């Protein structure tokens, strides 16, 4: 089934293909290139359980960022200064 690549290098997976592959909005797919030059698109299955350590680390990072934003140190920063600080830019 032909489809067109947009100016942003995006393609629409035809509905018949999505239906057959069980791909729905919000699903993740992996795009690859086989040794013979064929483009492949595979549905990425969601893990059955989240990794508790990864979840805990993510929550700690989110809390640290939230705590820093309440610090008076940040009150006089411009948006650009704040973004440089959060990104770790010098």
PDB file of N, CA, C and O in Angstrom:
ATOM      1  N   UNK A   1       0.834  -1.174   0.000  1.00  0.00           N
ATOM      2  CA  UNK A   1       0.000   0.000   0.000  1.00  0.00           C
ATOM      3  C   UNK A   1       0.877   1.235   0.000  1.00  0.00           C
ATOM      4  O   UNK A   1       1.652   1.433   0.935  1.00  0.00           O
ATOM      5  N   UNK A   2       0.780   2.045  -0.991  1.00  0.00           N
ATOM      6  CA  UNK A   2       1.619   3.251  -1.025  1.00  0.00           C
ATOM      7  C   UNK A   2       1.161   4.290  -0.010  1.00  0.00           C
ATOM      8  O   UNK A   2      -0.028   4.401   0.289  1.00  0.00           O
ATOM      9  N   UNK A   3       2.104   5.037   0.508  1.00  0.00           N
ATOM     10  CA  UNK A   3       1.841   6.171   1.385  1.00  0.00           C
ATOM     11  C   UNK A   3       2.881   7.233   1.069  1.00  0.00           C
ATOM     12  O   UNK A   3       3.885   6.931   0.424  1.00  0.00           O
ATOM     13  N   UNK A   4       2.671   8.454   1.500  1.00  0.00           N
ATOM     14  CA  UNK A   4       3.557   9.561   1.159  1.00  0.00           C
ATOM     15  C   UNK A   4       4.326  10.023   2.382  1.00  0.00           C
ATOM     16  O   UNK A   4       3.783  10.080   3.485  1.00  0.00           O
ATOM     17  N   UNK A   5       5.587  10.351   2.181  1.00  0.00           N
ATOM     18  CA  UNK A   5       6.405  10.921   3.242  1.00  0.00           C
ATOM     19  C   UNK A   5       6.156  12.429   3.234  1.00  0.00           C
ATOM     20  O   UNK A   5       6.270  13.075   2.192  1.00  0.00           O
ATOM     21  N   UNK A   6       5.813  12.993   4.408  1.00  0.00           N
ATOM     22  CA  UNK A   6       5.520  14.422   4.506  1.00  0.00           C
ATOM     23  C   UNK A   6       6.812  15.239   4.564  1.00  0.00           C
ATOM     24  O   UNK A   6       7.905  14.676   4.627  1.00  0.00           O
ATOM     25  N   UNK A   7       6.686  16.543   4.543  1.00  0.00           N
ATOM     26  CA  UNK A   7       7.831  17.447   4.645  1.00  0.00           C
ATOM     27  C   UNK A   7       8.572  17.258   5.967  1.00  0.00           C
ATOM     28  O   UNK A   7       9.761  17.563   6.063  1.00  0.00           O
ATOM     29  N   UNK A   8       7.866  16.752   6.992  1.00  0.00           N
ATOM     30  CA  UNK A   8       8.490  16.487   8.289  1.00  0.00           C
ATOM     31  C   UNK A   8       9.005  15.053   8.379  1.00  0.00           C
ATOM     32  O   UNK A   8       9.327  14.581   9.469  1.00  0.00           O
ATOM     33  N   UNK A   9       9.085  14.364   7.254  1.00  0.00           N
ATOM     34  CA  UNK A   9       9.557  12.969   7.185  1.00  0.00           C
ATOM     35  C   UNK A   9       8.653  12.007   7.931  1.00  0.00           C
ATOM     36  O   UNK A   9       9.118  10.984   8.432  1.00  0.00           O
ATOM     37  N   UNK A  10       7.368  12.318   8.012  1.00  0.00           N
ATOM     38  CA  UNK A  10       6.406  11.450   8.674  1.00  0.00           C
ATOM     39  C   UNK A  10       5.618  10.671   7.627  1.00  0.00           C
ATOM     40  O   UNK A  10       5.424  11.135   6.503  1.00  0.00           O
ATOM     41  N   UNK A  11       5.171   9.486   8.012  1.00  0.00           N
ATOM     42  CA  UNK A  11       4.306   8.684   7.137  1.00  0.00           C
ATOM     43  C   UNK A  11       3.102   8.215   7.945  1.00  0.00           C
ATOM     44  O   UNK A  11       3.175   8.056   9.163  1.00  0.00           O
ATOM     45  N   UNK A  12       2.009   7.999   7.251  1.00  0.00           N
ATOM     46  CA  UNK A  12       0.824   7.436   7.880  1.00  0.00           C
ATOM     47  C   UNK A  12       0.802   5.955   7.563  1.00  0.00           C
ATOM     48  O   UNK A  12       0.907   5.559   6.403  1.00  0.00           O
ATOM     49  N   UNK A  13       0.665   5.140   8.592  1.00  0.00           N
ATOM     50  CA  UNK A  13       0.532   3.698   8.376  1.00  0.00           C
ATOM     51  C   UNK A  13      -0.917   3.460   7.974  1.00  0.00           C
ATOM     52  O   UNK A  13      -1.832   3.815   8.717  1.00  0.00           O
ATOM     53  N   UNK A  14      -1.135   2.863   6.804  1.00  0.00           N
ATOM     54  CA  UNK A  14      -2.513   2.646   6.348  1.00  0.00           C
ATOM     55  C   UNK A  14      -3.346   1.871   7.372  1.00  0.00           C
ATOM     56  O   UNK A  14      -2.835   0.987   8.060  1.00  0.00           O
ATOM     57  N   UNK A  15      -4.626   2.211   7.460  1.00  0.00           N
ATOM     58  CA  UNK A  15      -5.535   1.619   8.443  1.00  0.00           C
ATOM     59  C   UNK A  15      -5.556   0.100   8.377  1.00  0.00           C
ATOM     60  O   UNK A  15      -5.537  -0.563   9.413  1.00  0.00           O
ATOM     61  N   UNK A  16      -5.596  -0.457   7.178  1.00  0.00           N
ATOM     62  CA  UNK A  16      -5.635  -1.918   7.039  1.00  0.00           C
ATOM     63  C   UNK A  16      -4.402  -2.559   7.677  1.00  0.00           C
ATOM     64  O   UNK A  16      -4.496  -3.616   8.301  1.00  0.00           O
ATOM     65  N   UNK A  17      -3.253  -1.913   7.517  1.00  0.00           N
ATOM     66  CA  UNK A  17      -2.003  -2.440   8.103  1.00  0.00           C
ATOM     67  C   UNK A  17      -2.045  -2.286   9.616  1.00  0.00           C
ATOM     68  O   UNK A  17      -1.695  -3.215  10.343  1.00  0.00           O
ATOM     69  N   UNK A  18      -2.477  -1.100  10.105  1.00  0.00           N
ATOM     70  CA  UNK A  18      -2.582  -0.887  11.561  1.00  0.00           C
ATOM     71  C   UNK A  18      -3.509  -1.913  12.192  1.00  0.00           C
ATOM     72  O   UNK A  18      -3.202  -2.483  13.239  1.00  0.00           O
ATOM     73  N   UNK A  19      -4.653  -2.143  11.542  1.00  0.00           N
ATOM     74  CA  UNK A  19      -5.618  -3.107  12.076  1.00  0.00           C
ATOM     75  C   UNK A  19      -5.017  -4.505  12.147  1.00  0.00           C
ATOM     76  O   UNK A  19      -5.148  -5.194  13.159  1.00  0.00           O
ATOM     77  N   UNK A  20      -4.360  -4.920  11.068  1.00  0.00           N
ATOM     78  CA  UNK A  20      -3.783  -6.271  11.029  1.00  0.00           C
ATOM     79  C   UNK A  20      -2.654  -6.440  12.053  1.00  0.00           C
ATOM     80  O   UNK A  20      -2.487  -7.515  12.629  1.00  0.00           O
ATOM     81  N   UNK A  21      -1.877  -5.362  12.276  1.00  0.00           N
ATOM     82  CA  UNK A  21      -0.763  -5.421  13.221  1.00  0.00           C
ATOM     83  C   UNK A  21      -1.205  -5.133  14.656  1.00  0.00           C
ATOM     84  O   UNK A  21      -0.429  -5.310  15.595  1.00  0.00           O
ATOM     85  N   UNK A  22      -2.460  -4.687  14.823  1.00  0.00           N
ATOM     86  CA  UNK A  22      -2.952  -4.369  16.158  1.00  0.00           C
ATOM     87  C   UNK A  22      -2.376  -3.090  16.717  1.00  0.00           C
ATOM     88  O   UNK A  22      -2.251  -2.938  17.932  1.00  0.00           O
ATOM     89  N   UNK A  23      -2.019  -2.157  15.829  1.00  0.00           N
ATOM     90  CA  UNK A  23      -1.450  -0.879  16.257  1.00  0.00           C
ATOM     91  C   UNK A  23      -2.571   0.125  16.440  1.00  0.00           C
ATOM     92  O   UNK A  23      -3.386   0.346  15.544  1.00  0.00           O
ATOM     93  N   UNK A  24      -2.598   0.732  17.627  1.00  0.00           N
ATOM     94  CA  UNK A  24      -3.633   1.708  17.953  1.00  0.00           C
ATOM     95  C   UNK A  24      -2.980   3.024  18.361  1.00  0.00           C
ATOM     96  O   UNK A  24      -1.793   3.046  18.685  1.00  0.00           O
ATOM     97  N   UNK A  25      -3.745   4.134  18.351  1.00  0.00           N
ATOM     98  CA  UNK A  25      -3.179   5.414  18.769  1.00  0.00           C
ATOM     99  C   UNK A  25      -2.527   5.305  20.148  1.00  0.00           C
ATOM    100  O   UNK A  25      -3.099   4.729  21.073  1.00  0.00           O
ATOM    101  N   UNK A  26      -1.336   5.863  20.270  1.00  0.00           N
ATOM    102  CA  UNK A  26      -0.594   5.820  21.531  1.00  0.00           C
ATOM    103  C   UNK A  26       0.371   4.655  21.631  1.00  0.00           C
ATOM    104  O   UNK A  26       1.250   4.655  22.492  1.00  0.00           O
ATOM    105  N   UNK A  27       0.222   3.653  20.758  1.00  0.00           N
ATOM    106  CA  UNK A  27       1.153   2.521  20.770  1.00  0.00           C
ATOM    107  C   UNK A  27       2.523   2.979  20.282  1.00  0.00           C
ATOM    108  O   UNK A  27       2.632   3.919  19.496  1.00  0.00           O
ATOM    109  N   UNK A  28       3.557   2.307  20.758  1.00  0.00           N
ATOM    110  CA  UNK A  28       4.915   2.596  20.304  1.00  0.00           C
ATOM    111  C   UNK A  28       5.283   1.579  19.238  1.00  0.00           C
ATOM    112  O   UNK A  28       4.904   0.410  19.312  1.00  0.00           O
ATOM    113  N   UNK A  29       6.035   2.050  18.235  1.00  0.00           N
ATOM    114  CA  UNK A  29       6.522   1.167  17.188  1.00  0.00           C
ATOM    115  C   UNK A  29       8.022   1.359  17.046  1.00  0.00           C
ATOM    116  O   UNK A  29       8.562   2.418  17.368  1.00  0.00           O
ATOM    117  N   UNK A  30       8.681   0.323  16.561  1.00  0.00           N
ATOM    118  CA  UNK A  30      10.114   0.393  16.302  1.00  0.00           C
ATOM    119  C   UNK A  30      10.312   0.318  14.797  1.00  0.00           C
ATOM    120  O   UNK A  30       9.816  -0.593  14.135  1.00  0.00           O
ATOM    121  N   UNK A  31      11.045   1.291  14.266  1.00  0.00           N
ATOM    122  CA  UNK A  31      11.310   1.337  12.841  1.00  0.00           C
ATOM    123  C   UNK A  31      12.732   0.871  12.622  1.00  0.00           C
ATOM    124  O   UNK A  31      13.649   1.337  13.298  1.00  0.00           O
ATOM    125  N   UNK A  32      12.927  -0.043  11.684  1.00  0.00           N
ATOM    126  CA  UNK A  32      14.261  -0.581  11.434  1.00  0.00           C
ATOM    127  C   UNK A  32      14.513  -0.787   9.955  1.00  0.00           C
ATOM    128  O   UNK A  32      13.645  -0.552   9.114  1.00  0.00           O
ATOM    129  N   UNK A  33      15.701  -1.225   9.667  1.00  0.00           N
ATOM    130  CA  UNK A  33      16.115  -1.504   8.292  1.00  0.00           C
ATOM    131  C   UNK A  33      16.741  -2.886   8.275  1.00  0.00           C
ATOM    132  O   UNK A  33      17.717  -3.141   8.980  1.00  0.00           O
ATOM    133  N   UNK A  34      16.181  -3.780   7.468  1.00  0.00           N
ATOM    134  CA  UNK A  34      16.708  -5.145   7.405  1.00  0.00           C
ATOM    135  C   UNK A  34      17.962  -5.175   6.544  1.00  0.00           C
ATOM    136  O   UNK A  34      18.272  -4.208   5.848  1.00  0.00           O
ATOM    137  N   UNK A  35      18.675  -6.286   6.595  1.00  0.00           N
ATOM    138  CA  UNK A  35      19.934  -6.408   5.856  1.00  0.00           C
ATOM    139  C   UNK A  35      19.734  -6.304   4.343  1.00  0.00           C
ATOM    140  O   UNK A  35      20.659  -5.943   3.616  1.00  0.00           O
ATOM    141  N   UNK A  36      18.526  -6.622   3.872  1.00  0.00           N
ATOM    142  CA  UNK A  36      18.276  -6.515   2.430  1.00  0.00           C
ATOM    143  C   UNK A  36      17.670  -5.163   2.035  1.00  0.00           C
ATOM    144  O   UNK A  36      17.202  -5.003   0.908  1.00  0.00           O
ATOM    145  N   UNK A  37      17.676  -4.185   2.960  1.00  0.00           N
ATOM    146  CA  UNK A  37      17.222  -2.840   2.656  1.00  0.00           C
ATOM    147  C   UNK A  37      15.744  -2.586   2.860  1.00  0.00           C
ATOM    148  O   UNK A  37      15.260  -1.503   2.531  1.00  0.00           O
ATOM    149  N   UNK A  38      15.010  -3.554   3.395  1.00  0.00           N
ATOM    150  CA  UNK A  38      13.586  -3.374   3.637  1.00  0.00           C
ATOM    151  C   UNK A  38      13.366  -2.614   4.946  1.00  0.00           C
ATOM    152  O   UNK A  38      14.015  -2.893   5.953  1.00  0.00           O
ATOM    153  N   UNK A  39      12.447  -1.656   4.918  1.00  0.00           N
ATOM    154  CA  UNK A  39      12.081  -0.925   6.123  1.00  0.00           C
ATOM    155  C   UNK A  39      11.086  -1.782   6.904  1.00  0.00           C
ATOM    156  O   UNK A  39      10.139  -2.323   6.333  1.00  0.00           O
ATOM    157  N   UNK A  40      11.307  -1.898   8.202  1.00  0.00           N
ATOM    158  CA  UNK A  40      10.404  -2.684   9.043  1.00  0.00           C
ATOM    159  C   UNK A  40       9.792  -1.791  10.107  1.00  0.00           C
ATOM    160  O   UNK A  40      10.442  -0.876  10.612  1.00  0.00           O
ATOM    161  N   UNK A  41       8.536  -2.060  10.444  1.00  0.00           N
ATOM    162  CA  UNK A  41       7.856  -1.361  11.528  1.00  0.00           C
ATOM    163  C   UNK A  41       7.240  -2.439  12.409  1.00  0.00           C
ATOM    164  O   UNK A  41       6.385  -3.204  11.963  1.00  0.00           O
ATOM    165  N   UNK A  42       7.680  -2.493  13.659  1.00  0.00           N
ATOM    166  CA  UNK A  42       7.185  -3.499  14.590  1.00  0.00           C
ATOM    167  C   UNK A  42       6.547  -2.822  15.788  1.00  0.00           C
ATOM    168  O   UNK A  42       7.074  -1.838  16.307  1.00  0.00           O
ATOM    169  N   UNK A  43       5.427  -3.343  16.219  1.00  0.00           N
ATOM    170  CA  UNK A  43       4.778  -2.846  17.424  1.00  0.00           C
ATOM    171  C   UNK A  43       5.641  -3.216  18.621  1.00  0.00           C
ATOM    172  O   UNK A  43       6.104  -4.351  18.732  1.00  0.00           O
ATOM    173  N   UNK A  44       5.857  -2.259  19.517  1.00  0.00           N
ATOM    174  CA  UNK A  44       6.629  -2.510  20.732  1.00  0.00           C
ATOM    175  C   UNK A  44       5.633  -2.859  21.819  1.00  0.00           C
ATOM    176  O   UNK A  44       4.768  -2.054  22.167  1.00  0.00           O
ATOM    177  N   UNK A  45       5.758  -4.050  22.348  1.00  0.00           N
ATOM    178  CA  UNK A  45       4.847  -4.488  23.403  1.00  0.00           C
ATOM    179  C   UNK A  45       5.195  -3.786  24.699  1.00  0.00           C
ATOM    180  O   UNK A  45       6.369  -3.620  25.029  1.00  0.00           O
ATOM    181  N   UNK A  46       4.186  -3.380  25.424  1.00  0.00           N
ATOM    182  CA  UNK A  46       4.392  -2.720  26.713  1.00  0.00           C
ATOM    183  C   UNK A  46       4.842  -3.758  27.734  1.00  0.00           C
ATOM    184  O   UNK A  46       4.359  -4.890  27.717  1.00  0.00           O
ATOM    185  N   UNK A  47       5.761  -3.386  28.622  1.00  0.00           N
ATOM    186  CA  UNK A  47       6.158  -4.330  29.667  1.00  0.00           C
ATOM    187  C   UNK A  47       4.970  -4.640  30.576  1.00  0.00           C
ATOM    188  O   UNK A  47       4.125  -3.781  30.828  1.00  0.00           O
ATOM    189  N   UNK A  48       4.920  -5.862  31.055  1.00  0.00           N
ATOM    190  CA  UNK A  48       3.823  -6.261  31.931  1.00  0.00           C
ATOM    191  C   UNK A  48       3.825  -5.466  33.234  1.00  0.00           C
ATOM    192  O   UNK A  48       2.771  -5.067  33.729  1.00  0.00           O
ATOM    193  N   UNK A  49       5.008  -5.240  33.781  1.00  0.00           N
ATOM    194  CA  UNK A  49       5.138  -4.497  35.036  1.00  0.00           C
ATOM    195  C   UNK A  49       6.191  -3.415  34.873  1.00  0.00           C
ATOM    196  O   UNK A  49       7.193  -3.613  34.184  1.00  0.00           O
ATOM    197  N   UNK A  50       5.966  -2.283  35.500  1.00  0.00           N
ATOM    198  CA  UNK A  50       6.986  -1.245  35.499  1.00  0.00           C
ATOM    199  C   UNK A  50       8.114  -1.670  36.423  1.00  0.00           C
ATOM    200  O   UNK A  50       7.902  -2.380  37.406  1.00  0.00           O
ATOM    201  N   UNK A  51       9.312  -1.224  36.091  1.00  0.00           N
ATOM    202  CA  UNK A  51      10.465  -1.488  36.942  1.00  0.00           C
ATOM    203  C   UNK A  51      10.345  -0.588  38.175  1.00  0.00           C
ATOM    204  O   UNK A  51      10.401   0.634  38.043  1.00  0.00           O
ATOM    205  N   UNK A  52      10.179  -1.167  39.376  1.00  0.00           N
ATOM    206  CA  UNK A  52       9.981  -0.353  40.575  1.00  0.00           C
ATOM    207  C   UNK A  52      11.138   0.602  40.855  1.00  0.00           C
ATOM    208  O   UNK A  52      10.916   1.714  41.333  1.00  0.00           O
ATOM    209  N   UNK A  53      12.362   0.186  40.566  1.00  0.00           N
ATOM    210  CA  UNK A  53      13.513   1.058  40.799  1.00  0.00           C
ATOM    211  C   UNK A  53      13.462   2.259  39.858  1.00  0.00           C
ATOM    212  O   UNK A  53      13.673   3.395  40.284  1.00  0.00           O
ATOM    213  N   UNK A  54      13.184   2.010  38.588  1.00  0.00           N
ATOM    214  CA  UNK A  54      13.083   3.098  37.607  1.00  0.00           C
ATOM    215  C   UNK A  54      11.964   4.061  37.987  1.00  0.00           C
ATOM    216  O   UNK A  54      12.132   5.275  37.877  1.00  0.00           O
ATOM    217  N   UNK A  55      10.826   3.536  38.431  1.00  0.00           N
ATOM    218  CA  UNK A  55       9.703   4.369  38.856  1.00  0.00           C
ATOM    219  C   UNK A  55      10.097   5.236  40.044  1.00  0.00           C
ATOM    220  O   UNK A  55       9.777   6.425  40.078  1.00  0.00           O
ATOM    221  N   UNK A  56      10.786   4.656  41.016  1.00  0.00           N
ATOM    222  CA  UNK A  56      11.211   5.401  42.204  1.00  0.00           C
ATOM    223  C   UNK A  56      12.201   6.503  41.831  1.00  0.00           C
ATOM    224  O   UNK A  56      12.095   7.623  42.331  1.00  0.00           O
ATOM    225  N   UNK A  57      13.155   6.198  40.964  1.00  0.00           N
ATOM    226  CA  UNK A  57      14.143   7.194  40.539  1.00  0.00           C
ATOM    227  C   UNK A  57      13.451   8.348  39.818  1.00  0.00           C
ATOM    228  O   UNK A  57      13.773   9.512  40.058  1.00  0.00           O
ATOM    229  N   UNK A  58      12.512   8.035  38.947  1.00  0.00           N
ATOM    230  CA  UNK A  58      11.773   9.074  38.224  1.00  0.00           C
ATOM    231  C   UNK A  58      11.015   9.972  39.186  1.00  0.00           C
ATOM    232  O   UNK A  58      11.027  11.193  39.032  1.00  0.00           O
ATOM    233  N   UNK A  59      10.359   9.388  40.171  1.00  0.00           N
ATOM    234  CA  UNK A  59       9.610  10.186  41.153  1.00  0.00           C
ATOM    235  C   UNK A  59      10.533  11.078  41.974  1.00  0.00           C
ATOM    236  O   UNK A  59      10.194  12.227  42.258  1.00  0.00           O
ATOM    237  N   UNK A  60      11.690  10.563  42.355  1.00  0.00           N
ATOM    238  CA  UNK A  60      12.655  11.365  43.117  1.00  0.00           C
ATOM    239  C   UNK A  60      13.127  12.546  42.279  1.00  0.00           C
ATOM    240  O   UNK A  60      13.198  13.670  42.776  1.00  0.00           O
ATOM    241  N   UNK A  61      13.449  12.298  41.011  1.00  0.00           N
ATOM    242  CA  UNK A  61      13.893  13.390  40.133  1.00  0.00           C
ATOM    243  C   UNK A  61      12.803  14.445  39.991  1.00  0.00           C
ATOM    244  O   UNK A  61      13.085  15.641  40.059  1.00  0.00           O
ATOM    245  N   UNK A  62      11.574  14.015  39.797  1.00  0.00           N
ATOM    246  CA  UNK A  62      10.464  14.962  39.652  1.00  0.00           C
ATOM    247  C   UNK A  62      10.293  15.797  40.914  1.00  0.00           C
ATOM    248  O   UNK A  62      10.056  17.002  40.838  1.00  0.00           O
ATOM    249  N   UNK A  63      10.416  15.150  42.087  1.00  0.00           N
ATOM    250  CA  UNK A  63      10.289  15.866  43.351  1.00  0.00           C
ATOM    251  C   UNK A  63      11.408  16.892  43.522  1.00  0.00           C
ATOM    252  O   UNK A  63      11.165  18.012  43.970  1.00  0.00           O
ATOM    253  N   UNK A  64      12.644  16.504  43.162  1.00  0.00           N
ATOM    254  CA  UNK A  64      13.776  17.419  43.284  1.00  0.00           C
ATOM    255  C   UNK A  64      13.558  18.659  42.422  1.00  0.00           C
ATOM    256  O   UNK A  64      13.810  19.779  42.865  1.00  0.00           O
ATOM    257  N   UNK A  65      13.095  18.461  41.204  1.00  0.00           N
ATOM    258  CA  UNK A  65      12.837  19.597  40.316  1.00  0.00           C
ATOM    259  C   UNK A  65      11.743  20.473  40.908  1.00  0.00           C
ATOM    260  O   UNK A  65      11.872  21.698  40.917  1.00  0.00           O
ATOM    261  N   UNK A  66      10.665  19.865  41.403  1.00  0.00           N
ATOM    262  CA  UNK A  66       9.565  20.636  41.998  1.00  0.00           C
ATOM    263  C   UNK A  66      10.062  21.416  43.214  1.00  0.00           C
ATOM    264  O   UNK A  66       9.689  22.576  43.388  1.00  0.00           O
ATOM    265  N   UNK A  67      10.888  20.812  44.050  1.00  0.00           N
ATOM    266  CA  UNK A  67      11.405  21.495  45.233  1.00  0.00           C
ATOM    267  C   UNK A  67      12.291  22.675  44.846  1.00  0.00           C
ATOM    268  O   UNK A  67      12.224  23.735  45.468  1.00  0.00           O
ATOM    269  N   UNK A  68      13.120  22.494  43.820  1.00  0.00           N
ATOM    270  CA  UNK A  68      14.013  23.568  43.384  1.00  0.00           C
ATOM    271  C   UNK A  68      13.223  24.752  42.856  1.00  0.00           C
ATOM    272  O   UNK A  68      13.626  25.898  43.054  1.00  0.00           O
ATOM    273  N   UNK A  69      12.117  24.498  42.195  1.00  0.00           N
ATOM    274  CA  UNK A  69      11.356  25.606  41.608  1.00  0.00           C
ATOM    275  C   UNK A  69      10.665  26.443  42.669  1.00  0.00           C
ATOM    276  O   UNK A  69      10.271  27.575  42.386  1.00  0.00           O
ATOM    277  N   UNK A  70      10.505  25.927  43.880  1.00  0.00           N
ATOM    278  CA  UNK A  70       9.900  26.699  44.973  1.00  0.00           C
ATOM    279  C   UNK A  70      10.942  27.501  45.749  1.00  0.00           C
ATOM    280  O   UNK A  70      10.593  28.314  46.605  1.00  0.00           O
ATOM    281  N   UNK A  71      12.202  27.273  45.453  1.00  0.00           N
ATOM    282  CA  UNK A  71      13.291  27.940  46.157  1.00  0.00           C
ATOM    283  C   UNK A  71      13.322  29.425  45.789  1.00  0.00           C
ATOM    284  O   UNK A  71      13.214  29.762  44.610  1.00  0.00           O
ATOM    285  N   UNK A  72      13.471  30.332  46.786  1.00  0.00           N
ATOM    286  CA  UNK A  72      13.542  31.775  46.494  1.00  0.00           C
ATOM    287  C   UNK A  72      14.659  32.130  45.523  1.00  0.00           C
ATOM    288  O   UNK A  72      14.598  33.167  44.861  1.00  0.00           O
ATOM    289  N   UNK A  73      15.676  31.283  45.432  1.00  0.00           N
ATOM    290  CA  UNK A  73      16.789  31.502  44.503  1.00  0.00           C
ATOM    291  C   UNK A  73      16.277  31.705  43.083  1.00  0.00           C
ATOM    292  O   UNK A  73      16.872  32.451  42.305  1.00  0.00           O
ATOM    293  N   UNK A  74      15.184  31.047  42.749  1.00  0.00           N
ATOM    294  CA  UNK A  74      14.660  31.082  41.392  1.00  0.00           C
ATOM    295  C   UNK A  74      13.734  32.264  41.132  1.00  0.00           C
ATOM    296  O   UNK A  74      13.427  32.554  39.976  1.00  0.00           O
ATOM    297  N   UNK A  75      13.285  32.950  42.173  1.00  0.00           N
ATOM    298  CA  UNK A  75      12.273  33.991  42.001  1.00  0.00           C
ATOM    299  C   UNK A  75      12.708  35.125  41.093  1.00  0.00           C
ATOM    300  O   UNK A  75      11.878  35.673  40.366  1.00  0.00           O
ATOM    301  N   UNK A  76      13.978  35.494  41.108  1.00  0.00           N
ATOM    302  CA  UNK A  76      14.447  36.626  40.309  1.00  0.00           C
ATOM    303  C   UNK A  76      15.068  36.207  38.979  1.00  0.00           C
ATOM    304  O   UNK A  76      15.642  37.039  38.276  1.00  0.00           O
ATOM    305  N   UNK A  77      14.959  34.943  38.631  1.00  0.00           N
ATOM    306  CA  UNK A  77      15.525  34.472  37.370  1.00  0.00           C
ATOM    307  C   UNK A  77      14.583  34.745  36.211  1.00  0.00           C
ATOM    308  O   UNK A  77      13.362  34.650  36.341  1.00  0.00           O
ATOM    309  N   UNK A  78      15.175  35.086  35.075  1.00  0.00           N
ATOM    310  CA  UNK A  78      14.376  35.194  33.855  1.00  0.00           C
ATOM    311  C   UNK A  78      14.066  33.779  33.368  1.00  0.00           C
ATOM    312  O   UNK A  78      14.663  32.809  33.835  1.00  0.00           O
ATOM    313  N   UNK A  79      13.150  33.675  32.450  1.00  0.00           N
ATOM    314  CA  UNK A  79      12.817  32.359  31.898  1.00  0.00           C
ATOM    315  C   UNK A  79      14.032  31.727  31.248  1.00  0.00           C
ATOM    316  O   UNK A  79      14.276  30.531  31.413  1.00  0.00           O
ATOM    317  N   UNK A  80      14.810  32.534  30.495  1.00  0.00           N
ATOM    318  CA  UNK A  80      16.007  32.002  29.838  1.00  0.00           C
ATOM    319  C   UNK A  80      17.032  31.498  30.850  1.00  0.00           C
ATOM    320  O   UNK A  80      17.625  30.436  30.659  1.00  0.00           O
ATOM    321  N   UNK A  81      17.242  32.261  31.931  1.00  0.00           N
ATOM    322  CA  UNK A  81      18.183  31.835  32.971  1.00  0.00           C
ATOM    323  C   UNK A  81      17.715  30.545  33.632  1.00  0.00           C
ATOM    324  O   UNK A  81      18.511  29.639  33.880  1.00  0.00           O
ATOM    325  N   UNK A  82      16.417  30.470  33.914  1.00  0.00           N
ATOM    326  CA  UNK A  82      15.847  29.277  34.532  1.00  0.00           C
ATOM    327  C   UNK A  82      16.027  28.055  33.632  1.00  0.00           C
ATOM    328  O   UNK A  82      16.407  26.982  34.100  1.00  0.00           O
ATOM    329  N   UNK A  83      15.749  28.225  32.325  1.00  0.00           N
ATOM    330  CA  UNK A  83      15.875  27.096  31.395  1.00  0.00           C
ATOM    331  C   UNK A  83      17.335  26.650  31.280  1.00  0.00           C
ATOM    332  O   UNK A  83      17.612  25.452  31.224  1.00  0.00           O
ATOM    333  N   UNK A  84      18.270  27.604  31.246  1.00  0.00           N
ATOM    334  CA  UNK A  84      19.685  27.226  31.201  1.00  0.00           C
ATOM    335  C   UNK A  84      20.077  26.447  32.452  1.00  0.00           C
ATOM    336  O   UNK A  84      20.812  25.463  32.373  1.00  0.00           O
ATOM    337  N   UNK A  85      19.582  26.895  33.612  1.00  0.00           N
ATOM    338  CA  UNK A  85      19.879  26.216  34.871  1.00  0.00           C
ATOM    339  C   UNK A  85      19.320  24.794  34.851  1.00  0.00           C
ATOM    340  O   UNK A  85      20.022  23.847  35.207  1.00  0.00           O
ATOM    341  N   UNK A  86      18.056  24.640  34.435  1.00  0.00           N
ATOM    342  CA  UNK A  86      17.409  23.323  34.456  1.00  0.00           C
ATOM    343  C   UNK A  86      18.075  22.358  33.472  1.00  0.00           C
ATOM    344  O   UNK A  86      18.142  21.155  33.724  1.00  0.00           O
ATOM    345  N   UNK A  87      18.565  22.891  32.352  1.00  0.00           N
ATOM    346  CA  UNK A  87      19.224  22.042  31.352  1.00  0.00           C
ATOM    347  C   UNK A  87      20.678  21.743  31.732  1.00  0.00           C
ATOM    348  O   UNK A  87      21.295  20.821  31.199  1.00  0.00           O
ATOM    349  N   UNK A  88      21.210  22.536  32.659  1.00  0.00           N
ATOM    350  CA  UNK A  88      22.618  22.347  33.038  1.00  0.00           C
ATOM    351  C   UNK A  88      23.564  23.058  32.104  1.00  0.00           C
ATOM    352  O   UNK A  88      24.761  22.770  32.090  1.00  0.00           O
ATOM    353  N   UNK A  89      23.025  24.017  31.293  1.00  0.00           N
ATOM    354  CA  UNK A  89      23.889  24.782  30.405  1.00  0.00           C
ATOM    355  C   UNK A  89      24.762  25.718  31.206  1.00  0.00           C
ATOM    356  O   UNK A  89      24.364  26.191  32.270  1.00  0.00           O
ATOM    357  N   UNK A  90      25.939  25.986  30.706  1.00  0.00           N
ATOM    358  CA  UNK A  90      26.838  26.935  31.382  1.00  0.00           C
ATOM    359  C   UNK A  90      26.546  28.334  30.925  1.00  0.00           C
ATOM    360  O   UNK A  90      27.194  29.279  31.376  1.00  0.00           O
TER     361      UNK A  90
END
